[in-house]
Amino acid sequence: MRYLVRALVKPGREADLLSAIERETLGRGSVAEGEYLRNMQEARVCEDQTARWVEVCYCPTPLQEEQPYWEQYFDLTRVQDAHDRRKCRDENGTEPWACGECDCTARLEKRLQSSGNPFLEALRRDVACNVSLTNISNAASKT
């Protein structure tokens, strides 16, 4: 099944998240390991400052496997079905594991790209800004 995930980066975790993405350690140890990095490449940040991405999950509970990995860096604000479950061939039993070869994710991500801005660009900008502010603050406290 595909889910539209909305999440806020936890305060103070921005640099750690960016580092995990850039070092490709985000999700390490999960069966869905590579999916986390792909999700972050495709994620968008919207007006309400939530990161949004489409995620494929085969767990009986949405994001059951992924949630502990995401919650290291994000507060998950909403996880919803990305489309009608009755039309999902994996979910309705007509084709097990169909989500792996289905084009739904690409279609949904294309639609998501028309909203907000690329999440990774915003994350890099936020981390760079925080580093600059920290340097300014440190310099000011030394005088």
C-alpha positions as CSV (number, residue, x, y, z in Angstrom):
1,M,0.0,0.0,0.0
2,R,1.1,3.6,-0.6
3,Y,0.9,6.2,2.0
4,L,1.2,10.0,2.0
5,V,3.4,10.8,4.9
6,R,3.5,14.3,6.6
7,A,6.1,15.0,9.1
8,L,8.0,17.7,10.9
9,V,11.7,17.5,11.5
10,K,12.3,17.4,15.3
11,P,13.9,20.5,16.6
12,G,17.6,20.1,16.8
13,R,17.7,17.0,14.6
14,E,18.1,18.8,11.3
15,A,21.9,18.4,11.0
16,D,21.7,14.7,12.2
17,L,19.1,14.0,9.6
18,L,21.0,15.7,6.8
19,S,24.2,13.8,7.9
20,A,22.3,10.4,7.8
21,I,21.0,11.2,4.3
22,E,24.4,12.3,3.0
23,R,26.2,9.4,4.5
24,E,23.4,7.1,3.3
25,T,22.9,5.6,6.8
26,L,19.3,6.7,7.1
27,G,17.2,3.6,7.7
28,R,20.3,1.3,8.0
29,G,19.2,-2.0,9.4
30,S,15.6,-1.8,8.1
31,V,14.3,-4.1,5.4
32,A,13.3,-1.0,3.5
33,E,16.7,0.6,3.9
34,G,17.2,2.1,0.4
35,E,13.6,3.4,0.3
36,Y,14.3,6.0,3.1
37,L,16.9,7.7,1.0
38,R,14.7,7.7,-2.1
39,N,11.8,9.1,0.0
40,M,14.0,12.0,1.1
41,Q,15.1,12.7,-2.5
42,E,11.4,12.9,-3.5
43,A,10.1,14.7,-0.4
44,R,8.6,18.2,-0.6
45,V,8.3,20.8,2.2
46,C,5.0,22.6,2.1
47,E,3.6,25.9,3.4
48,D,2.9,24.3,6.8
49,Q,6.5,23.3,7.0
50,T,5.7,19.6,6.9
51,A,7.9,17.3,4.8
52,R,5.7,15.2,2.6
53,W,6.5,12.0,0.7
54,V,4.9,8.9,-0.7
55,E,6.0,5.7,0.9
56,V,5.3,2.0,0.0
57,C,4.7,-0.2,3.0
58,Y,3.7,-3.8,3.1
59,C,3.2,-4.0,6.9
60,P,-0.2,-4.8,8.4
61,T,0.0,-1.5,10.3
62,P,1.0,1.5,8.2
63,L,4.8,2.2,8.6
64,Q,5.2,-0.5,11.3
65,E,8.7,-1.3,10.1
66,E,9.7,2.3,9.2
67,Q,8.2,4.3,12.1
68,P,11.1,3.8,14.6
69,Y,13.6,4.9,11.9
70,W,11.6,7.9,10.9
71,E,10.8,8.9,14.5
72,Q,14.5,9.4,15.2
73,Y,14.3,12.6,13.1
74,F,10.7,13.4,12.5
75,D,7.4,13.8,14.3
76,L,5.0,12.0,12.0
77,T,2.0,14.3,11.9
78,R,-0.2,12.3,9.5
79,V,0.1,9.0,7.6
80,Q,-2.8,8.5,5.2
81,D,-3.7,6.1,2.4
82,A,-2.3,7.7,-0.8
83,H,-5.1,6.1,-2.9
84,D,-8.2,4.0,-2.6
85,R,-7.2,0.6,-1.0
86,R,-9.8,-1.2,-3.1
87,K,-7.8,-0.3,-6.2
88,C,-4.4,-1.5,-4.7
89,R,-3.7,-4.9,-6.2
90,D,-1.6,-5.9,-3.3
91,E,-4.1,-4.8,-0.7
92,N,-7.1,-6.3,-2.5
93,G,-5.3,-9.6,-3.0
94,T,-5.3,-9.8,-6.8
95,E,-1.5,-9.4,-7.0
96,P,0.7,-9.9,-3.9
97,W,3.6,-7.4,-3.7
98,A,2.2,-5.5,-6.6
99,C,3.3,-2.2,-5.2
100,G,6.9,-3.0,-6.1
101,E,6.2,-2.9,-9.8
102,C,3.3,-0.5,-9.8
103,D,3.6,3.0,-11.3
104,C,1.4,4.6,-8.6
105,T,4.3,5.9,-6.6
106,A,5.8,7.7,-9.6
107,R,2.4,9.2,-10.5
108,L,1.7,10.3,-6.9
109,E,5.2,11.8,-6.5
110,K,4.8,13.7,-9.8
111,R,1.7,15.2,-8.4
112,L,3.4,16.0,-5.1
113,Q,6.2,17.8,-7.0
114,S,3.8,20.5,-7.9
115,S,3.5,21.4,-4.3
116,G,6.0,23.1,-2.0
117,N,9.7,22.9,-2.5
118,P,12.3,20.1,-2.5
119,F,12.8,19.0,1.1
120,L,16.5,18.3,0.8
121,E,17.2,21.9,-0.4
122,A,15.2,23.3,2.5
123,L,17.0,21.0,5.0
124,R,20.4,22.0,3.7
125,R,19.5,25.7,3.9
126,D,18.2,25.3,7.4
127,V,21.3,23.4,8.6
128,A,23.6,26.0,7.0
129,C,21.6,28.8,8.6
130,N,21.7,27.2,12.0
131,V,25.5,26.7,11.7
132,S,25.9,30.3,10.8
133,L,23.7,31.5,13.7
134,T,25.7,29.2,16.1
135,N,29.0,30.7,14.8
136,I,27.7,34.2,15.2
137,S,26.4,33.5,18.7
138,N,29.7,31.8,19.7
139,A,31.7,34.8,18.4
140,A,29.5,37.2,20.2
141,S,29.9,35.4,23.5
142,K,33.7,35.5,23.2
143,T,33.7,39.3,23.1
